[in-house]
Amino acid sequence: MPVGAPALLICAPVICVFVRMNVVDGSEGYSSAMTAVQGERLILVRHAMPAVDPAVPSEHWPLAWDSRVAARLLRLHVSHPAYYVASTEPKAAQTMQEIAGAQHVVTDDALAEVHRPHFWFSDDEYRSAALDYASGGCPEGWEPHSAVISRFDGAMVKHAAAAASQGRTLVVGTHGLAPTVWMASRYQIADPAVFWSELRFPDIVEIDLVHEEVRCVTH
C-alpha cells in the first residue's frame, strides 16, 4: 500500500473497502462530475449468476432464472429516485432491470466486462487468468487495461452528469473485472486481485464520492 494511504479493510466473504482517489491527470474534473450526483454517492452492482452455456460467448449469457430473485432483493438497498445504467451484456442489464422494476434502465457498452477471446475455460483456468489480469498481467488476446479504464472512466463521468441533471442517485450495473481495473486506476486498493476474488453474484457496494470511501451495503 502506498505511504500515507488509508487502511484497506476486506471482510470476507464480501468486500468492505475504504479507498482514496489517486491524484491523476484529470482527477479534479472527474471529482467535480462525480460529486454532482444526488447524494454524492455511486452504487456499483455486480450482476447476479448467469445461465452458463459453454457453446455461447460469455458476453451473451442471460441471467439465470433463479438469480432473478437475488437481484430483485438488492432493490431494498437502492434509494429512489435513481438513474439506472447497465452494461449491454444481458446478465448485467437484466440484473439491473430486476432492481429498477418498472423504471427505465439505460445501457452502455462501455460498461461491459473485459473483452477476451471466446474459448471455454474451466473454472480454475478462468480464475487463474482473471487473477493474473486483476494483478496487472494481460493474458494473450485480453483487452488492455488502459482501454478498459478509458471506456469505463468515460462512461462513469457521462452517466454521472446525466444522473446529476435529473437529481438522481447513480446506480451502475456491471461486472467484476472491468470495475475492479477501473477502481484500481482511480483509488488506492491494496490488492485488486483479492478485491475481485471476493465479489459475489450479485454484489453491491456504495462509493461515497466526497470522502472517497466504499462500504458494504448488504453485509
Buried (B, 14 or more C-beta within 10 A) or exposed (E): EEEEBEEBBBEEEBBBBBBBBBEEEEEEEBBEBBBBBBBBBBBBBBBBBBBEEEEEEBBEBBBBEEBBEBBBBBEEBBEEEBBBBBBEBBBBBBBBBBBBEEBEBBBBEBBBBBBBEEEEBEEEEEEEBBBBBBEEEBEEEBBEBEEBBBBBBEBBBBBBBBBBEBEBBBBBBBBBBBBBBBBBBBBBBBBBBBBBBBBBBBBBBBBBBEEBBBBBBBE
